[in-house]
Structure formats: structure tokens, C-alpha cells
């Protein structure tokens, strides 16, 4: 598979979703990813998370390079999760992968 067929994914979410996402990865043999355990930010879905007394909570980020079929699995999970009435913040950013060395 060439890089042109892959998606570069940044998945930013509440740290409370770590186990759910890693189960999704294991269940679907997604074994290559980078995890950034502490990411600060603010968004409409999850509010502001700066790990302070005023803005408690933490986000995290996964970076993945996925072939189309694996990307669809992750995208569909995020879309379904975001449709729940009660949820934590999660956002998926996807770009075409130009090169991977």
C-alpha cells in the first residue's frame, strides 16, 4: 500500500476515552499509533480542559496513518460516539498522507 492511499489522522479526545479507543484499535488490529497523553485545549463538544482548578480535565491525542478500511472503522466509531446524547469531547482530523519515511 502506498502513502497515497492512506489517511493521516489526529484524534483529540478526553482522557476518559483512552480505554474505549485502545479497545477499538486492538479489536481492529490497529497497532501503529502515537499517543500524546496530555493535550490542552477547548472545543464545543468537550469544553475547556487545561488541567487547572478553573478548567479541570485533560485531553489526549492519537496520531495514526491508516489505510482506507481502518480509517473507516475509526471514523465511523467517532461519528457514532459524537451522536450520543451524553458524551465526552472527541474530534477527528483527517488529511491525505503525502509521504511517510
C-alpha positions as CSV (number, residue, x, y, z in Angstrom):
1,X,0.0,0.0,0.0
2,X,1.4,3.4,-0.9
3,X,1.1,6.5,1.2
4,X,-1.3,8.0,-1.4
5,X,-4.0,5.5,-0.2
6,X,-3.6,6.3,3.5
7,X,-5.1,8.9,5.8
8,X,-3.2,10.9,8.4
9,X,-5.4,11.1,11.4
10,X,-5.2,13.3,14.5
11,X,-7.8,12.1,17.1
12,X,-8.1,14.5,20.0
13,X,-10.3,13.3,22.9
14,X,-10.9,13.4,26.6
15,X,-8.5,11.1,28.5
16,X,-11.6,9.3,29.7
17,X,-11.9,7.7,26.2
18,X,-8.4,6.1,26.2
19,X,-9.6,2.6,27.1
20,X,-12.5,2.7,24.6
21,X,-10.3,3.8,21.8
22,X,-7.5,1.4,22.6
23,X,-10.0,-1.5,22.7
24,X,-11.2,-0.3,19.3
25,X,-7.6,-0.3,18.0
26,X,-6.9,-3.8,19.4
27,X,-10.2,-5.2,18.1
28,X,-9.4,-4.0,14.6
29,X,-5.6,-4.7,14.6
30,X,-4.6,-1.1,14.6
31,X,-1.3,-1.4,16.2
32,X,0.7,1.5,14.9
33,X,-0.1,4.9,16.5
34,X,1.5,7.7,18.5
35,X,-0.2,8.7,21.7
36,X,0.3,12.2,23.3
37,X,-1.0,11.7,26.8
38,X,-1.5,15.3,27.7
39,X,-3.1,17.8,25.3
40,X,-4.7,21.1,26.5
41,X,-7.5,22.8,24.6
42,X,-11.0,24.0,24.2
43,X,-13.9,22.9,22.0
44,X,-17.6,23.0,21.7
45,X,-18.0,19.2,22.4
46,X,-15.8,18.8,25.4
47,X,-15.4,22.3,26.8
48,X,-12.1,23.7,28.0
49,X,-9.6,21.3,29.5
50,X,-6.4,22.9,30.9
51,X,-5.8,20.7,34.0
52,X,-6.2,23.7,36.3
53,X,-8.6,24.4,39.1
54,X,-10.6,26.8,36.9
55,X,-10.5,24.5,33.8
56,X,-10.1,20.9,35.1
57,X,-9.6,17.8,32.9
58,X,-7.2,16.6,30.3
59,X,-7.3,15.8,26.6
60,X,-5.1,13.4,24.8
61,X,-4.2,12.9,21.1
62,X,-3.6,9.9,18.9
63,X,-1.8,10.2,15.6
64,X,-2.4,7.4,13.1
65,X,-1.6,6.6,9.5
66,X,-4.4,4.4,8.3
67,X,-5.4,2.5,5.1
68,X,-8.9,3.3,3.9
69,X,-10.6,0.3,5.6
70,X,-9.1,1.0,9.0
71,X,-9.8,4.7,8.7
72,X,-13.4,4.0,8.0
73,X,-13.6,1.9,11.2
74,X,-12.2,4.8,13.3
75,X,-14.2,7.5,11.5
76,X,-17.5,5.5,12.0
77,X,-16.8,4.9,15.7
78,X,-16.1,8.7,16.2
79,X,-19.3,9.6,14.3
80,X,-21.4,7.2,16.3
81,X,-19.9,8.3,19.6
82,X,-20.5,12.0,18.8
83,X,-24.2,11.3,18.2
84,X,-24.7,10.1,21.8
85,X,-26.8,12.4,23.9
86,X,-24.2,12.3,26.8
87,X,-20.6,12.1,25.8
88,X,-17.1,13.4,26.3
89,X,-15.3,15.5,23.8
90,X,-13.7,13.8,20.7
91,X,-12.7,15.3,17.4
92,X,-11.1,13.6,14.4
93,X,-9.0,15.5,11.9
94,X,-8.1,13.7,8.7
95,X,-5.6,14.6,5.9
96,X,-4.4,12.7,2.9
97,X,-1.0,11.3,3.7
98,X,1.6,12.6,1.2
99,X,4.7,10.9,2.4
100,X,5.9,8.5,5.1
101,X,9.6,7.7,5.6
